[in-house]
Amino acid sequence: MAEAYKVTGPIDCNIDFDTAVLKNKTAIVTGGANGIGEAYVRALYNAGAYVIIGDINEEAGKKLEEELNSHTRFVKCNTTNWNEQVSLFKEAVKLSPEGKVDYVVANAGVAPRDDTFSFEADEPIEPSLTTIDINTKGTLYTTKLALHHFVQ
């Protein structure tokens, strides 16, 4: 059984992080095909990690996978879909040299214009809850699966 996590106080952000601890570890990055997620993917890859890119943007995800080579795998994943996230984690285990998931970056998210609290002249219209589904439900799914795999 793994050693229990111990709280050691605040992290000193002035000390460089030793990326050597990431070598040959397996990481999942949701929303990893572009933006901040892509930056996470590249940083983990450059540190020697095996990286699974989960994203709904198939074109960008496959392009990034091809560019970075065999230590990465793209899996099309809508984080609001439980079964797609389960598949994402299973692919990570398959790619992993140790058969496990070491790190998860729950990065997928959106910030569109939100009409939830807008007011219409006549009748109110049903608001879109896509932002909540992606940013909350999707992240909770990712967290649940990450915790499950961390204790394996």
Protein Blocks (a to p, Z undefined) as FASTA:
>chain_A
ZZddddebjadfkbccdfklmgopacddehklgcjllmmmmmmmmnopacddddfblmlm
mmmmmmnommbccddddfklmklmmmmmmmmmmmpmnlpafbdcdfbccddddfklgccf
klccdddfklmmmmmmmmmmmmmmmmmmmmZZ
